[in-house]
Amino acid sequence: MTRDLLRDLYATAAAALLVATAVLVGTAIEREHGTLHVSWPPLYAHADAHVGPGTPAALVVAVAVVAYGPRLAARLPWRALPVAAWGASMAWTWSLALIDGWQRGIAVRLTTKYEYLQVIDRFQDIPATLRDFTHHILLHSPGNWPAHVAGHPPAATVTFVLLDRVGLGGGGWAGVWCITVGASACAAVLVAVRALADEALARRAAPFLVMAPAAVWTGTSADGYFAAVAAWTIALFALAVTGHRPPLTGFAAGLLFGLTCYLSYGLTLFVVIAGAVLLLGGPRRIRPLPYALAGVTVVPLVFTLAGFDWWEAYRLLVVRYYQGAGGIRPYGYWVWANLACTVLIVGPATVAGLRRAVATLLGHAGRLGRRPSPDAPPPAAALPPGDALPPVRTPDGHGASVRVAPAPRSRVRSLTSAPGASPDLRLALLATAALTALLLADLSGMSKAETERIWLPFAMWLLASCAFLSRPRGWLAAQATVALLLNHLLLTGW
């Protein structure tokens, strides 16, 4: 067993201990005080061991991806790989969702009293409803919105309204939309990793992006749809800053980022990941910024002209959050138990991958710290003979040969511009940026519980760190085991 693998196992053991502690402490708090408002802490779920029509399919998909996923990811033509990953991700997500059956697992998930489909009939006049939207956010306001409608900007609800308008109404079609679009997030991450790091790392990450425990919540929750929109924002921006049709991809990235911010307030934190993408871009990475900024204005402008005030809605949402369960759930528990939820949605392989990503960053930072400054004069022995000046007269009359270093050149050395900026380092920076955004969301206190679905957009980028792992089949088997156990032993809220 190698030293790296041993450290990976230590990291996964620590993560498992965190999950076990969250379960035991959370159960005790809920039994004693009832303040967590979840039945199986830290997840929004309750114990219900079961099998269903999706069980055989889920087992077949899991075995196929574990056995053949790494080999196919290495050999498929690149253009076929993102499409194949999207298809495999859909197969995995559909099979997991159908373990609960069509009705319970898909058709009714988005029709409960908390969900978007409860208010479709109130959007007969969309501009009028948007003008009136903020008047129904607070819990005690007349006709207050259901929790998820009040808790998100209206682009989320308008999406399902438009599906209804084109004849795709009801929970079944809403579920199909979320699974189909949500599964494409893995393809977006592949595109971004290839553009910012290299193709070999993208290929190694592909099976892990498919075989993710996060698929349990992608099918079926609207946050799976949000995750895909956010992922394609980053993928298009990665293409833009690396010189792939910057005007077009830059504008499209901005357009999707504007939509992302009107799907979920918390996803404004994707600006952290976008900042890392900009840092990792090519020498002309600034060129697409005007196009991206132009694209960002489109969706906000449309909603603002229709009468919706994003800032006022967010202010009222914070009040609404503390009027409900958010004001009761203890921050002191959820600030660390949320991380246990994250362990469950990304799986043990991602824990090990993130350990390696952080180690890569720290190792490179250490090497930079030990490296002489580029502006420091080299030692005399390092100068070539041609740099020695003729003897000059000193005040005591003796001749001396003086070596003079060349004039210092102004150079800025960073993690990504230094010669040692390997693809591994670039991927490590991308994954760490996603982890940073997730931790900021955690510290905000606006995500107490239910982060197994709320943080799906961030989780997709953490999964990319699995490209660092050796022996992928063992880690893939661990990922599949976690997902299958969660879906068969618990009835999750989404």
Long-range contacts (C-beta under 8 A, 24 or more apart in sequence): 2-470, 4-356, 4-470, 5-470, 5-471, 7-355, 7-359, 8-352, 8-355, 8-356, 8-469, 9-352, 11-351, 11-352, 11-354, 11-355, 12-348, 12-351, 12-352, 15-343, 15-348, 15-351, 16-343, 16-348, 18-336, 18-339, 18-340, 18-343, 19-340, 19-343, 19-344, 21-340, 22-336, 22-337, 22-340, 22-341, 23-340, 25-333, 25-337, 26-333, 26-337, 29-330, 29-333, 35-328, 35-329, 35-330, 36-329, 36-330, 36-333, 36-334, 36-449, 37-325, 37-328, 37-329, 37-449, 38-449, 38-450, 40-490, 41-337, 42-334, 42-337, 42-338, 42-340, 42-341, 42-449, 43-341, 43-344, 43-452, 43-490, 43-492, 44-449, 44-450, 44-452, 44-453, 44-492, 44-493, 44-494, 45-490, 45-491, 45-492, 45-493, 46-490, 46-491, 47-489, 47-490, 47-491, 48-489, 48-490, 48-491, 49-488, 49-489, 50-99, 50-100, 50-488, 50-491, 51-99, 51-488, 52-98, 52-99, 52-100, 52-101, 52-105, 53-98, 53-99, 53-101, 53-102, 54-94, 54-95, 54-96, 54-97, 54-98, 54-99, 54-100, 54-101, 54-105, 55-99, 55-488, 57-91, 57-94, 57-95, 57-98, 58-92, 58-95, 58-96, 58-99, 58-484, 58-487, 59-484, 60-95, 61-88, 61-91, 61-92, 61-95, 62-92, 62-211, 62-480, 62-483, 62-484, 65-92, 65-207, 65-210, 65-211, 65-476, 65-480, 66-211, 66-473, 66-476, 66-477, 66-480, 67-473, 69-206, 69-207, 69-210, 69-211, 69-472, 69-476, 70-204, 70-207, 70-472, 70-473, 70-476, 73-203, 73-204, 73-206, 73-207, 74-203, 74-204, 78-194, 78-199, 81-190, 81-202, 81-203, 81-206, 82-186, 82-187, 82-190, 82-191, 83-187, 85-186, 85-187, 85-190, 85-206, 85-209, 85-210, 86-183, 86-184, 86-186, 86-187, 88-210, 89-183, 89-184, 89-185, 89-186, 89-187, 89-209, 89-210, 89-212, 89-215, 90-179, 90-180, 90-183, 92-210, 92-211, 92-212, 92-215, 92-483, 93-179, 93-182, 93-183, 93-215, 93-218, 93-219, 93-224, 94-179, 94-219, 96-215, 96-216, 96-219, 96-483, 96-484, 96-487, 97-175, 97-179, 97-219, 97-220, 99-487, 99-488, 100-487, 100-491, 102-172, 104-491, 105-219, 105-220, 106-171, 106-172, 106-175, 106-176, 106-179, 106-219, 106-220, 107-170, 107-171, 107-172, 107-175, 108-171, 109-171, 109-175, 109-220, 109-221, 109-494, 110-160, 110-171, 110-174, 110-175, 110-178, 110-220, 110-221, 110-222, 111-170, 111-171, 111-174, 113-146, 114-146, 114-147, 114-148, 115-146, 115-148, 115-149, 115-222, 116-146, 116-148, 116-149, 116-156, 116-157, 116-160, 116-174, 116-222, 117-160, 117-170, 117-171, 117-174, 118-146, 118-149, 119-145, 119-146, 119-149, 119-157, 120-160, 120-161, 120-164, 120-169, 123-157, 123-158, 123-161, 126-158, 126-161, 126-306, 127-306, 127-307, 129-154, 130-154, 130-303, 130-306, 130-307, 130-308, 131-306, 131-307, 131-308, 132-307, 133-307, 133-308, 133-313, 134-308, 134-309, 134-312, 134-313, 134-316, 137-313, 137-316, 137-317, 137-319, 137-320, 138-316, 138-319, 138-320, 138-323, 139-320, 139-323, 139-324, 140-323, 147-324, 148-222, 150-317, 150-320, 151-317, 151-320, 151-321, 152-263, 152-264, 152-265, 153-261, 153-262, 153-263, 153-264, 153-265, 153-303, 153-308, 153-310, 153-313, 154-262, 154-303, 154-308, 155-259, 155-262, 155-263, 155-299, 155-303, 156-222, 156-226, 156-262, 156-263, 156-264, 159-225, 159-263, 174-220, 175-219, 175-220, 177-225, 178-218, 178-219, 178-220, 178-221, 178-222, 178-224, 178-225, 179-218, 179-219, 179-220, 179-224, 181-224, 181-225, 181-228, 181-229, 182-218, 182-219, 182-224, 182-225, 182-227, 182-228, 182-456, 183-215, 183-218, 183-224, 183-228, 184-228, 184-231, 184-232, 185-218, 185-224, 185-227, 185-228, 185-230, 185-231, 185-232, 185-457, 185-460, 186-210, 186-212, 186-460, 186-463, 188-228, 188-231, 188-232, 188-234, 188-235, 188-460, 189-231, 189-234, 189-235, 189-460, 189-461, 189-463, 189-464, 191-235, 191-238, 191-239, 192-231, 192-234, 192-235, 192-238, 192-277, 192-430, 193-427, 193-430, 193-464, 193-467, 195-235, 195-238, 195-239, 195-242, 195-244, 196-238, 196-242, 196-277, 196-280, 196-281, 196-426, 196-427, 196-430, 197-423, 197-424, 197-426, 197-427, 197-430, 198-423, 200-423, 201-423, 201-424, 201-427, 201-467, 202-467, 204-466, 204-467, 204-469, 204-472, 205-463, 205-464, 205-466, 205-467, 207-472, 207-476, 208-349, 208-350, 208-353, 208-463, 208-464, 208-466, 208-467, 208-469, 208-472, 208-475, 208-476, 208-479, 209-460, 209-463, 209-464, 211-476, 211-479, 211-480, 211-483, 212-345, 212-346, 212-347, 212-459, 212-460, 212-463, 212-479, 212-483, 213-344, 213-345, 213-346, 213-347, 213-479, 213-482, 213-483, 213-486, 214-345, 214-346, 214-456, 214-459, 214-460, 214-463, 215-483, 216-345, 216-452, 216-483, 216-486, 216-487, 216-492, 217-345, 217-452, 217-453, 217-456, 217-492, 217-494, 218-456, 220-494, 221-453, 221-456, 221-494, 223-264, 223-453, 223-454, 223-456, 223-457, 223-494, 224-453, 224-456, 225-263, 226-260, 226-263, 226-264, 226-267, 226-456, 226-457, 227-456, 227-457, 227-459, 227-460, 229-256, 229-259, 229-260, 229-263, 230-256, 230-260, 230-267, 230-270, 230-457, 231-457, 231-460, 231-461, 232-256, 233-257, 233-260, 233-270, 233-274, 234-270, 234-273, 234-274, 234-277, 234-461, 237-274, 237-277, 237-278, 237-288, 237-292, 238-277, 238-280, 238-281, 240-281, 240-288, 240-291, 240-292, 241-277, 241-278, 241-280, 241-281, 241-282, 241-285, 241-288, 242-281, 242-282, 242-285, 243-282, 243-284, 246-284, 246-287, 246-288, 246-291, 247-288, 247-291, 248-291, 249-288, 250-287, 250-288, 250-289, 250-290, 250-291, 250-292, 250-295, 251-291, 251-292, 251-294, 251-295, 252-295, 253-288, 253-292, 253-295, 254-291, 254-292, 254-293, 254-294, 254-295, 254-296, 254-297, 254-298, 255-295, 255-296, 255-298, 255-299, 256-295, 257-292, 257-295, 257-296, 258-295, 258-296, 258-297, 258-298, 258-299, 258-300, 259-299, 261-299, 261-300, 261-310, 262-299, 262-300, 262-303, 262-310, 264-457, 265-314, 265-317, 266-441, 266-444, 266-446, 266-447, 266-454, 267-457, 269-437, 269-440, 269-441, 269-458, 270-437, 270-457, 272-433, 272-434, 272-436, 272-437, 272-440, 273-430, 273-433, 273-434, 273-437, 273-461, 275-433, 276-429, 276-430, 276-432, 276-433, 277-430, 279-414, 279-416, 279-429, 280-416, 280-426, 280-429, 280-430, 318-446, 321-446, 325-448, 325-449, 326-446, 326-448, 329-448, 329-449, 330-448, 331-445, 331-448, 334-447, 334-448, 334-449, 335-442, 335-443, 335-445, 338-442, 338-447, 338-448, 338-449, 338-451, 338-455, 339-442, 341-451, 341-452, 341-455, 342-438, 342-451, 342-455, 342-459, 342-462, 344-452, 344-482, 344-486, 345-452, 345-455, 345-456, 345-459, 346-459, 346-462, 346-463, 347-478, 347-479, 347-482, 347-483, 348-475, 348-478, 348-479, 348-482, 349-466, 349-469, 349-475, 349-476, 349-478, 349-479, 350-462, 350-463, 350-465, 350-466, 352-466, 352-469, 352-475, 353-431, 353-462, 353-463, 353-464, 353-465, 353-466, 353-467, 353-468, 353-469, 354-431, 354-435, 354-462, 354-465, 356-428, 356-465, 356-468, 356-469, 357-427, 357-428, 357-431, 357-432, 357-465, 357-468, 358-428, 358-432, 360-424, 360-425, 360-428, 360-468, 361-415, 361-425, 361-428, 361-429, 361-432, 364-415, 364-420, 364-425, 365-415, 367-420, 368-413, 368-415, 368-418, 368-420, 374-408, 374-409, 374-411, 374-413, 375-408, 375-409, 375-410, 375-411, 376-408, 377-405, 377-408, 378-405, 424-468, 427-464, 427-465, 427-467, 427-468, 428-465, 428-468, 430-461, 430-464, 431-461, 431-462, 431-464, 431-465, 433-461, 434-458, 434-461, 434-462, 435-462, 438-462, 450-493, 452-492, 452-494, 453-493, 453-494
